[in-house]
Amino acid sequence: MKVSFENGVSTYSGKYKEVVYQTWFRGRLCYARKYAYPVLGVTHQEMREIALNLNTLYLDADSRYVSDLKAYAEKNKRENLPKVTLELHKMPSSKALFIHCMWDWYKSDPTHVDLKTVTLSDIVTLDSPVQTVAKCVNAGYLKRVTGYADYTHPIVDTP
């Protein structure tokens, strides 16, 4: 449905109550439609299971490994910020970097890695590059920063 507004408002984009507004053609056209909650399928359930497992892995990881990830994220924020103003974006957090590395590991070996069921001991047993931040950088999962070789604390603390 085409929408027209009053009081000087030409277009609106967003949701208001049960109506979703969409702006098209740089504000020259505005559509409205009734909000419909999407039907959740098998893909949504699989992504939920993967997200919950990766969150558990991050929370159960050794505190020194997490501090290495946080230090890397800070250096990455300073050293790998896009130079072009139009491409500026918020740099990823330590948890986002961990999830990125886990997905890259999965893509490198999908036959042996199942992100829904992988555990910290699996990461060590399968000799994953996600074991340390330095191995993630060497594997190409993360961009290089100065001093990345110092981030060698393992994901599981072995006495």
Sequence and secondary structure as in RCSB ss.txt:
>XXXX:A:sequence
MKVSFENGVSTYSGKYKEVVYQTWFRGRLCYARKYAYPVLGVTHQEMREIALNLNTLYLDADSRYVSDLKAYAEK
NKRENLPKVTLELHKMPSSKALFIHCMWDWYKSDPTHVDLKTVTLSDIVTLDSPVQTVAKCVNAGYLKRVTGYAD
YTHPIVDTP
>XXXX:A:secstr
 B   STT     EEETTEEEEEETTTTEEEEEE       HHHHHHHHHHHHHHHHHHHS HHHHHHHHHHHHH
HHHHS  SSGGG      HHHHHHHHHHHHHHH TTT  TTT  HHHHHHTT GGGSHHHHHHHTSS   TTGGG
    SS   
